[in-house]
Amino acid sequence: MHPNPAFRHDDRALLEALVDEIGFGMVFAGTPDGPRVAHTALLSTGDGAVQFHLARGNALARWLDGATALVVVNGPDAYVSPRYSGNLAQVPTWNYVAVELEGRVRRMDSDGLTALLRDLAQRNEARIEGEAWTMDDVPEDHTRYLLGQIIGFELEVLAWRPTFKLSQNKSEADRKAIASALQAAGSPALAELMLRLAP
């Protein structure tokens, strides 16, 4: 999390929506073998928890149950040139959105894992045109085999640490100029967040 309090955003609904919209992140934890990270699809439960699954052979899988872990979700980001605002006495920087979620992890039972996979598929299939794929499309014996290859987890979020670094430390004129330049440079999502969320 960036140390500048100007880059905080404490709207919990916005943070939940970001996790839901992006739906992918990194899980970090310490293990006896050293620090490890796993990249995984995420599902926000909407009540302060995040669910995910890992391959049974993942370096984190056997250590997570009962551990404290950190989930990081990265939103849009982009390089910001001093040329964007016309103030060449500034230095380059990077604008970005990220949310860190720290909490206790518990292993899910097989029913919870199945529900997680169904919910993940339903949520993401709804974003694609055409008839949705469901787990019912997979033969039952193959589904059982695949479920045996992964482990489901739920992290109870005890701390939300967001960073919305959107040039809040710049003047309004500079922010608008930077947002316009980012839009033109192919970063419309970040530009939109700058215009909507920065004071």
Secondary structure, DSSP 8 states (H G I E B T S, - for coil): --S-GGG----HHHHHHHHHHH-EEEEEEEETTEEEEEEEE-EE-SSSEEEEEEETTSTTTTT-TT-EEEEEEEEEEEEE-GGGTT-TTS--EEEEEEEEEEEEEEE--HHHHHHHHHHHHHHHHTTSSSS---GGGS-HHHHHHHHTTEEEEEEEEEEEEEEEESSTTS-HHHHHHHHHHHHHTT-HHHHHHHHHH--
